[in-house]
Amino acid sequence: MAVVHRTTMNPGKLELLASWLPTQPWYRDPGSGSAPQPAKAGGFRLDDPQGEVGIEFMAVCDGAGDRTITYHVPLTYRGAPLDGAEHALIGTSEHGVLGRRWIYDGTHDPVLVERLYALVRGEAAAQAQSESDTPDPSVTGWYAGTGEPGPVAVLGVSAGPETTDVLVRTPAGKETLSVQRVLRTAPAQDDAAEQPLGHVTAEWTLPDGAKARGRYAVVRP
C-alpha cells in the first residue's frame, strides 16, 4: 500500500511545477507576464507492485491571471534517474526520509502508464493522496474493451493542447491512453461517435471549495 511520509521536500513539488508548467504545450498562458501560482487541488496515488516508484496523480490549480485553471500532472518519484527520460524530468528534490528523488512527468514513465492502465481495467485500486494505506473509492475505473490481463508496452508519447496521448500495446492490441491535462467536469453522456474504451474518473477541489468530478484519463482505440 502507498506510504506517505510526513516530512519535507526541498525544493517542494509545487515550486518545481511553477517553473515546469509554462514549458508544456497544454499550459494556458495567462499573459501580462504572470508567473504560475500552482496550488494542490486534489488527486490520488497508485502503488508500484515492486515498491520502487512513487506514483501520484496531482490536480494543480493555477490562479495566475484573471481565471483559474486546474491541470492534471501525473508524477513519478524515483531514487535514481530513469534511463532515456531526461526530457521528462521535472526536477530533483531532497526528501527528508528517502533522500534525493528524481521527479518525472509520469506520462513518460512506463511504471505509471502500466499502473494507470490497470486502474482503468479494474486491476488496481487508487490510494488516498495524503494518507498511507488508505484506499480512495471515489476514484473509479471503467473499461469496455476485451482481452486478458497482460503486459503493457509504451510505443510513443505525444503532447497536445488538451491531453498527453500515450500509445500502448496491450494484450487486446494497440490503444491510446489519453491523459487529460486541463481538467473538466465529465460529460453527462459521451458522443456515440467518440465512445471511449475506458476511463478513470476522479474529483478535485475548485477555488470556492466545491468539488468537481471529471476524467483524468481516457482509453481510445
FIDREN-323464 format. One record per residue (C-alpha): residue number from 1; residue in three letters; x, y, z. Coordinates in steps of 0.02 Angstrom, whole numbers, plus 50000, padded with zeros to 5 digits. Layout:
residues N
[node NUM, ALA, [X, Y, Z]] ...
This chain:
residues 221
[node 1, MET, [50000, 50000, 50000]] [node 2, ALA, [50057, 50179, 49965]] [node 3, VAL, [50160, 50254, 50107]] [node 4, VAL, [50152, 50443, 50130]] [node 5, HIS, [50295, 50511, 50234]] [node 6, ARG, [50262, 50663, 50345]] [node 7, THR, [50421, 50754, 50301]] [node 8, THR, [50494, 50891, 50193]] [node 9, MET, [50545, 50903, 50010]] [node 10, ASN, [50669, 51035, 49955]] [node 11, PRO, [50626, 51107, 49834]] [node 12, GLY, [50441, 51066, 49852]] [node 13, LYS, [50336, 50991, 49714]] [node 14, LEU, [50236, 51149, 49683]] [node 15, GLU, [50395, 51250, 49674]] [node 16, LEU, [50461, 51136, 49538]] [node 17, LEU, [50296, 51140, 49445]] [node 18, ALA, [50293, 51330, 49444]] [node 19, SER, [50442, 51332, 49326]] [node 20, TRP, [50394, 51174, 49230]] [node 21, LEU, [50212, 51210, 49188]] [node 22, PRO, [50244, 51355, 49067]] [node 23, THR, [50356, 51242, 48961]] [node 24, GLN, [50212, 51123, 48921]] [node 25, PRO, [50105, 51138, 48762]] [node 26, TRP, [49943, 51121, 48861]] [node 27, TYR, [49981, 51263, 48982]] [node 28, ARG, [49863, 51412, 48965]] [node 29, ASP, [49973, 51566, 48973]] [node 30, PRO, [49880, 51699, 49075]] [node 31, GLY, [49978, 51837, 48988]] [node 32, SER, [50037, 52001, 49063]] [node 33, GLY, [50196, 51914, 49118]] [node 34, SER, [50104, 51824, 49259]] [node 35, ALA, [50201, 51681, 49335]] [node 36, PRO, [50109, 51519, 49378]] [node 37, GLN, [50036, 51508, 49552]] [node 38, PRO, [50009, 51321, 49572]] [node 39, ALA, [49913, 51252, 49720]] [node 40, LYS, [49864, 51072, 49755]] [node 41, ALA, [49681, 51041, 49716]] [node 42, GLY, [49666, 50853, 49738]] [node 43, GLY, [49722, 50690, 49662]] [node 44, PHE, [49766, 50512, 49712]] [node 45, ARG, [49907, 50385, 49712]] [node 46, LEU, [49938, 50211, 49643]] [node 47, ASP, [50052, 50075, 49710]] [node 48, ASP, [50203, 50010, 49617]] [node 49, PRO, [50197, 49821, 49647]] [node 50, GLN, [50388, 49822, 49656]] [node 51, GLY, [50387, 49959, 49787]] [node 52, GLU, [50518, 50060, 49695]] [node 53, VAL, [50425, 50203, 49611]] [node 54, GLY, [50309, 50330, 49692]] [node 55, ILE, [50157, 50366, 49584]] [node 56, GLU, [50047, 50518, 49608]] [node 57, PHE, [49910, 50597, 49503]] [node 58, MET, [49901, 50779, 49557]] [node 59, ALA, [49768, 50908, 49517]] [node 60, VAL, [49851, 51078, 49517]] [node 61, CYS, [49751, 51239, 49521]] [node 62, ASP, [49838, 51389, 49440]] [node 63, GLY, [49769, 51557, 49494]] [node 64, ALA, [49883, 51664, 49386]] [node 65, GLY, [49795, 51794, 49280]] [node 66, ASP, [49608, 51830, 49284]] [node 67, ARG, [49547, 51649, 49278]] [node 68, THR, [49584, 51489, 49370]] [node 69, ILE, [49629, 51330, 49275]] [node 70, THR, [49653, 51158, 49351]] [node 71, TYR, [49786, 51048, 49273]] [node 72, HIS, [49817, 50862, 49293]] [node 73, VAL, [50000, 50819, 49323]] [node 74, PRO, [50045, 50634, 49342]] [node 75, LEU, [50209, 50619, 49436]] [node 76, THR, [50332, 50480, 49473]] [node 77, TYR, [50464, 50486, 49608]] [node 78, ARG, [50621, 50381, 49586]] [node 79, GLY, [50778, 50351, 49688]] [node 80, ALA, [50886, 50355, 49531]] [node 81, PRO, [50870, 50430, 49356]] [node 82, LEU, [50756, 50341, 49232]] [node 83, ASP, [50859, 50292, 49080]] [node 84, GLY, [50809, 50384, 48922]] [node 85, ALA, [50688, 50501, 49010]] [node 86, GLU, [50795, 50657, 49029]] [node 87, HIS, [50667, 50756, 48927]] [node 88, ALA, [50530, 50710, 49052]] [node 89, LEU, [50625, 50760, 49210]] [node 90, ILE, [50532, 50894, 49307]] [node 91, GLY, [50672, 50911, 49434]] [node 92, THR, [50758, 50834, 49584]] [node 93, SER, [50714, 50860, 49765]] [node 94, GLU, [50787, 50811, 49933]] [node 95, HIS, [50661, 50706, 50028]] [node 96, GLY, [50677, 50711, 50217]] [node 97, VAL, [50665, 50521, 50232]] [node 98, LEU, [50709, 50446, 50063]] [node 99, GLY, [50848, 50565, 50010]] [node 100, ARG, [50865, 50629, 49832]] [node 101, ARG, [50716, 50594, 49721]] [node 102, TRP, [50705, 50615, 49533]] [node 103, ILE, [50532, 50680, 49488]] [node 104, TYR, [50463, 50643, 49314]] [node 105, ASP, [50314, 50685, 49207]] [node 106, GLY, [50231, 50516, 49234]] [node 107, THR, [50161, 50503, 49057]] [node 108, HIS, [50339, 50458, 49005]] [node 109, ASP, [50365, 50330, 49144]] [node 110, PRO, [50318, 50151, 49096]] [node 111, VAL, [50279, 50106, 49277]] [node 112, LEU, [50147, 50240, 49293]] [node 113, VAL, [50074, 50202, 49122]] [node 114, GLU, [50056, 50017, 49163]] [node 115, ARG, [49975, 50054, 49332]] [node 116, LEU, [49856, 50183, 49257]] [node 117, TYR, [49801, 50058, 49125]] [node 118, ALA, [49774, 49930, 49264]] [node 119, LEU, [49666, 50057, 49356]] [node 120, VAL, [49559, 50082, 49201]] [node 121, ARG, [49533, 49894, 49190]] [node 122, GLY, [49491, 49875, 49374]] [node 123, GLU, [49653, 49780, 49411]] [node 124, ALA, [49725, 49915, 49526]] [node 125, ALA, [49648, 50017, 49667]] [node 126, ALA, [49676, 50203, 49692]] [node 127, GLN, [49752, 50259, 49856]] [node 128, ALA, [49723, 50421, 49951]] [node 129, GLN, [49840, 50560, 49901]] [node 130, SER, [49894, 50612, 50076]] [node 131, GLU, [49862, 50460, 50188]] [node 132, SER, [49957, 50296, 50200]] [node 133, ASP, [49870, 50128, 50174]] [node 134, THR, [49704, 50212, 50132]] [node 135, PRO, [49606, 50165, 49976]] [node 136, ASP, [49513, 50305, 49886]] [node 137, PRO, [49348, 50233, 49824]] [node 138, SER, [49299, 50399, 49744]] [node 139, VAL, [49421, 50361, 49603]] [node 140, THR, [49340, 50243, 49478]] [node 141, GLY, [49399, 50149, 49325]] [node 142, TRP, [49288, 50086, 49185]] [node 143, TYR, [49335, 49978, 49036]] [node 144, ALA, [49229, 49910, 48894]] [node 145, GLY, [49370, 49827, 48797]] [node 146, THR, [49411, 49643, 48791]] [node 147, GLY, [49567, 49540, 48818]] [node 148, GLU, [49657, 49456, 48960]] [node 149, PRO, [49771, 49550, 49081]] [node 150, GLY, [49949, 49559, 49021]] [node 151, PRO, [50100, 49671, 48993]] [node 152, VAL, [50081, 49848, 48929]] [node 153, ALA, [50217, 49921, 48820]] [node 154, VAL, [50234, 50107, 48784]] [node 155, LEU, [50256, 50138, 48597]] [node 156, GLY, [50255, 50328, 48594]] [node 157, VAL, [50204, 50486, 48685]] [node 158, SER, [50136, 50646, 48606]] [node 159, ALA, [50077, 50805, 48692]] [node 160, GLY, [49938, 50917, 48628]] [node 161, PRO, [49839, 51068, 48690]] [node 162, GLU, [49721, 50964, 48799]] [node 163, THR, [49796, 50792, 48825]] [node 164, THR, [49955, 50691, 48826]] [node 165, ASP, [49923, 50536, 48720]] [node 166, VAL, [50018, 50377, 48761]] [node 167, LEU, [50011, 50243, 48626]] [node 168, VAL, [50021, 50072, 48709]] [node 169, ARG, [50024, 49892, 48654]] [node 170, THR, [49911, 49784, 48762]] [node 171, PRO, [49851, 49603, 48751]] [node 172, ALA, [49699, 49673, 48658]] [node 173, GLY, [49807, 49766, 48530]] [node 174, LYS, [49860, 49948, 48512]] [node 175, GLU, [49764, 50077, 48613]] [node 176, THR, [49787, 50261, 48656]] [node 177, LEU, [49788, 50311, 48838]] [node 178, SER, [49743, 50497, 48835]] [node 179, VAL, [49792, 50585, 48996]] [node 180, GLN, [49683, 50738, 49019]] [node 181, ARG, [49790, 50891, 49059]] [node 182, VAL, [49658, 51027, 49077]] [node 183, LEU, [49528, 50954, 49195]] [node 184, ARG, [49345, 50975, 49151]] [node 185, THR, [49187, 50904, 49227]] [node 186, ALA, [49133, 50740, 49149]] [node 187, PRO, [49000, 50747, 49012]] [node 188, ALA, [48829, 50679, 49056]] [node 189, GLN, [48842, 50564, 48906]] [node 190, ASP, [48978, 50526, 48779]] [node 191, ASP, [48955, 50565, 48597]] [node 192, ALA, [48914, 50399, 48513]] [node 193, ALA, [49048, 50430, 48381]] [node 194, GLU, [49180, 50457, 48515]] [node 195, GLN, [49132, 50324, 48641]] [node 196, PRO, [49292, 50280, 48737]] [node 197, LEU, [49351, 50106, 48778]] [node 198, GLY, [49379, 50157, 48957]] [node 199, HIS, [49416, 50299, 49076]] [node 200, VAL, [49471, 50349, 49250]] [node 201, THR, [49360, 50473, 49341]] [node 202, ALA, [49407, 50567, 49499]] [node 203, GLU, [49375, 50726, 49596]] [node 204, TRP, [49465, 50891, 49626]] [node 205, THR, [49426, 51047, 49727]] [node 206, LEU, [49376, 51211, 49646]] [node 207, PRO, [49440, 51379, 49712]] [node 208, ASP, [49274, 51409, 49802]] [node 209, GLY, [49291, 51243, 49895]] [node 210, ALA, [49162, 51150, 49791]] [node 211, LYS, [49202, 50977, 49722]] [node 212, ALA, [49213, 50943, 49536]] [node 213, ARG, [49221, 50772, 49455]] [node 214, GLY, [49288, 50725, 49285]] [node 215, ARG, [49401, 50613, 49184]] [node 216, TYR, [49586, 50608, 49222]] [node 217, ALA, [49619, 50485, 49080]] [node 218, VAL, [49526, 50405, 48934]] [node 219, VAL, [49568, 50248, 48833]] [node 220, ARG, [49529, 50252, 48647]] [node 221, PRO, [49556, 50126, 48506]] 
